Amino acid sequence: MNHQSLNESLDAAAQPAPEMLARVVRHEVGNLLQKLYATVAILQARLPADWEMEHRTLAGLKDRARACKDWLEVVHDLVCPVEITVEPVDLAALVAERVVAVQERFRQTVMQTEATTPSWVRADPAQIRRAFDLVLTNAGVSRATRIVCRATISSSEDEVEWSVSAVGPGRPAELEGAGMPAAGSHYLTGARFGLALARRLVQLQGGRFTATEQPDGGFSASVVLPAEAARVPP
């Protein structure tokens, strides 16, 4: 490659630098993480069952690797275009599903939903599910002991709101380090990126997003989406 063509190639590579960088990092680090998963699986299978400390260490390494992969995806989608395809979605049913799924990661925190009536919206099922998971994860790493989710139809019946509140006096300090992420740690930093992506995903679907931290360590968020007119209860 001659001097001129190399410079032209570098100029071309620099044009979409943030997007290209995000894609390259996700690909390269993602490959590394895949090898890490495979190595951990091999070691877990070969270690004697009574080597408890080693098994815990490997399990923790695998969890951290999975979290790293999740945030790689978050950063990628904050920078790169996201494809959105909207269709009718029952927000209440989706909320209930995601609360059950995320609860598995935060067993010391009580998560509940108060949405029982079908609440249909126009949304991309995969991307709104992802936004909910990101919001619930942020609530989970707060110091609240209880997280309450609600889905309500506006009085004008043209919007549906999903709200989440992380409430309570805060988790006792002794729970930190016992499978619970510590407030103020890298978990919170990652969760903030997650909230930024959640807001972007909601806005791309014609919705509104707000989030507020409470003085006692709690957290609240609101997602408002256009209602599916044909599905709104009379």
N, C-alpha and C positions, 0 to 999 in steps of 0.2 A: 504494500500500500504506500503510495507516494505521500509527500508532505501535505499537498493540497487536499487529497481525498481523505486523509486522516482528520484534518481540521474540519472538513465538511461533515464527516461522520460524528465528530465530537459536538459540532454545532447542532446537528439533528438530534443527538441524544440529549442535549441540554434543554431542548424546547419543552417537552412535557416532564421535566425533571422530577417534580413531586410524585406524579402518578407512576412514572417508571421506577423510581426508587422504592415506592411502596410495593409495587409488584415484585421487584427483584428481591427485596428483603423477605417478603412473605414466602416466595418460592424457595430461597436458599435456606432460611431459618426453618421453614416448614419441613424441608428434607432432613435437616439435622434433627428436628424433633421426632420425625418418624423413626429415624435410626435409634433415637433414645428410647422411644416406646418399645421397639423390638428388643433392645438390649435389656431393658428392665424386665420385660416378659420372660426372657430366657433366664435371667438371674433368679427371678421369683420362682420359676419352675424347678430350678436346680438347688436352691437353698433348702436345707433341712427345715421342717415345719416348726421346730422349736427355736429357731434363730429369730426371735420376735423383734429385736431391735433392728436387725438388718431388713426384715420385711417391712417394718414401719418406715425405715429410711427410704427404701425403694418406692413404697406407696406415696410418700411425701414428694419424692422426686418426680414421679409420674403426674401427680396433681399439679405441681408447679409447671411442668412442661405443658400440660393441657391448658392451664391458665394463660401461659405465654402464647400458645397458639390462638386462643380466643382473642387476646388483645392484638395480636398481629392482624387478625381479621377485622377487628374494630378500626385500627389505624388505616388499614387498606381502604375500608369503605368510607372513612372520613375524607379521604383524599381523592379516591377514584369515583367515577360515575356508578350509580346504583340503579338497576333496572326495576321499575315498579309496574305491576299489573294489578289493577284493582278489580274486585268482585265482591258480591255480598258476603259478609262475614258476621257470624253471631258473636258479638263482643263478649257477652256474658259467659258463653260457653268457653271461649278462648281464655278468658281470665281464669276461670275455674281450672282449666287444664294446666295453665302455666304455673299457677300457685302450687298445685300438687307437684309439678316437676321441680320447681326451684326449692321447694321445702326440703327435698332430699339433701340439698347442699347446706342448709342452715337448720339443722335439727334442734338446736337450742333455742330457736326463735319460733314463736307461734305465728303461723300464717293462715289467714282465713279470708274467705270471700263472702260478700253480702249481695252478690249479683245472682239472682235466680231466674228472673224474667228475661226471655230472649231479647237482645238489643242489637238489631242489625245495622251494620255500617258498610260504607264503601271503603275497602282497604285491600292491600296485598296481604294475603294470609301469612306467608312466610316472613315478610319483613315486619309486619305488625307484631307477630309472635316474637320475633327477635327483639324488637323495641321493648316489649313487655318484660322479657327476660333480663334485659340490661337494666331496666328500672328496678325490678325486683331484686336483682343482685346488689344494686346500690343500696336499696333498703336493707338487704340482708347484712351488709358489712357495717351498717350504722350500729349504734349501741342500743337500739330499741329491743324490747323483749317481745313485742307483738306487732304484726303487720296486717293491716286491714285493707282490702280492696273492694271497690264498689263500681258498678256500671249503672249509670242513670241516663234517661232520655230527657232532653231539655223540654221546657214548657212549650216551646214552639215546634217541637218534634222534628226539627231538621238537623239536630246534632245529638251525638251520644258521648258522654264523658266517662272515662275510666279514671278513677282516682285511687291512689295508694298512700296510706299513712303508716309510717313506722312510729309507734307510740310506746310509752312506758318509761320507767325511771332509768333505763339503761341496763345492760347486762353487767352483772357483778364482775369485778376485775379477775376473779379466779377462773372465769370461763375463758379468758383470753389465753391462747396457747393450748387450749384443749379442743382443738378443731375449729375454733372460732377466729376469724381474721381480726387482728388488732386494729382499733380505730387509729387513724393517723399513719398507717403503714402504707406500703406500696399497693395494697389492695384498694385503699381509698383513691389513690392516684389513678389506678386503672379504672376504677368505677366512674371517675369523672369523665374520662374519655368515653366510657360506655354511655353515659348520659348525653354527651355531645352527639354521639351517633344516634341514640334514640330520638333526640330532638330532630335531627336531620331526616330520619326515616319517617317520622310523623309528618313533618312539614312537606316532604315529597308526596305524601298521600293526601294533601289538602287539609291537614289537621293543624292543631295548635298544641304546644307543649310548654309546661311550666314546671319548675322544681324548686323546692325551698328546704334549706336546712334549719332545724329547730335548735334553740339554745341548749336544750338538754341532751343533744346528740341524736334527736329524732330526725325524720325526713318525710317530706310529702311531695307528691308529684301529681300532675293532671295531664291526661291525654284527651283531647277533644277531636272527634272525627265526624265527617258528614254522615248523616243517617241514610240508610237505604230506604227511600220513601215507600216503596211497595211492601216493605216488611215491617214498618213501624206499626205497633199494635194500635187499634182504634181507641 
